[in-house]
Amino acid sequence: MVLAVSRAPYRDRMERRVHNREHLERRALYRAHMERRVHNWEHLERRAHKWERLGSPR
């Protein structure tokens, strides 16, 4: 059991590193998601302007 006690801090450190990486991945995914939403919105706005210029049949 002495070995388990001596390894505990190392295991905690590794778990914290894994957890930190998961957190960063989640943040990256969220940022990509928000950027896609913004990009999509800009695309829709451009289409709206185009229809305003052409005189929308809709």
N, C-alpha and C positions, 0 to 999 in steps of 0.2 A: 504493500500500500504506500510505502514511502515514495516509490516511483510515481504513482498516480498524483500524489501531493505535489511533487516537484514539477510535474508536467502541467499542472492546472493553469498556472499563469500563461504558459505558452499557448495552451488550447484556447483560453479566453481571448488572447491576442488575435489568434487566427480567426476565431468566430467573429470578433469585432471587425477584422479586415473584410471577411466575407460579407458581413452585414453592411459595411460601409460601401462596398462595391455594388451590392444590390440597391442601396439607396441612390447611388449615383446613376445606376442604370434606369431606375424609376424616374429620376429627375430628367434624364436625357429623353426618355420616352415621352414624358409629359410635355417637355419643350417642343419636341418634334410634332406632337399632336396639336399644340397651340399654334405653332407656325403654319401647319397645314390648314388649320381653321382660318387663320388670317389670310393666307394665300388664296384660299377658296373664296373668302369674302371679297377680296380685291378683284378676283376674276368675275364674280357675279356683278360687282359694281361696274366694271368695264362693260360687261354685256348690257347692263341697264342703260349706260350712257349711249352705247351704240344704238339701242332701240329708240332712245329719246331723239337722237339725230335723224334716224330714218323715218320717224313718225310711226309709232308702234301699231301694228295691225291687231295686237292682242289687247 
